[in-house]
Amino acid sequence: MFTDYLGYAAGFFTTVSFVPQLIQIWRSKSGKDISIWMMLLFGTGISSWFFYGIFLVNWPIIVANGVTLLLVVSVIVLKVYYDRQ
């Protein structure tokens, strides 16, 4: 039980760490300082952790990486969108 709470806490903090970046890109209407390759590699890693959690049926891993994956995809989409303007 403790390990699940620890997993949720770890997932919360690593996931929330993307929110300020997403807000910054949204407000500045620019993603020029974001490395697309880093985000793609990170997204691949997060996707792998997400599916690993599914195979283990480990909800802290599934939830944390599922939400983080959505945030990473959002950062990538905004970066590409603003870079093309």
N, C-alpha and C positions, 0 to 999 in steps of 0.2 A: 504494500500500500504506500509506504513512504517513497519507494522508488518511482511510483507513478506520479506522485506530487512533485518530486524532484524533476522528473521528465517534463511535466507540464510547465514548471517554473522556468526551466532551461529553454524550452520551446517558446515560451512567452517572450523572454528577453531577447532571444536571437531573432524572433519574428518581428517584434516591435522595433528593432533596430533599423529596419528598412523604412519605416513610416516617415521619419524626418527626411530621408533622401527623396522619397516619393513626393512629399509636400514641396521640397525645394525645387524639384524639376517642374512640378505643376505651377508654382508661383513664378519662377524665372522664365518659364516657357522655353527652357533650354536643357538639353541633355548632353551638351558637348564635352563635359568633363567626365562623363561616365564611359568606362571602357565596355563596349558591346561584347568583346570576347570574354572579359571577366564575368559579366552577367550571364552569358550563355553557358560558360563552364560551371558557374555556381548553380545556375538553374538545372543543369544536367545532374549535378551532385544532389541537389535538393530533390529532384525527381526520383533519383535512385533511392534516397533515404525514404521517400514517401512510399514507394513500392515495397521496399524492405519492411516497413511498418505494416503494410497491408498483408504481406506474407506471414508476418509474425502475429498479426492481429493485435498490434500494440498501439493503443489509442493515443498515447502521448506523442509517439513518433508520427502517426498518421495526421493528427490534427495540426501539430506544429509545422510539419513540412508541407502539408496541404495549403495552409494559410501563407506560409513563406513563399511557396511556389506562385501563388496568386499575386503576391506583392512583387516578386521578381519579374513575372510576366508583365505586370503593370509598368514597372520601371523600363523594361525593354520596349514596350509599345510606345510609351511617352517619349523615350529617347529617339526612336526611329521616326515618330510623328514630327517632333520638333526639329530634328536634324534635317528633315526633308523640306521644311518651310524656309 
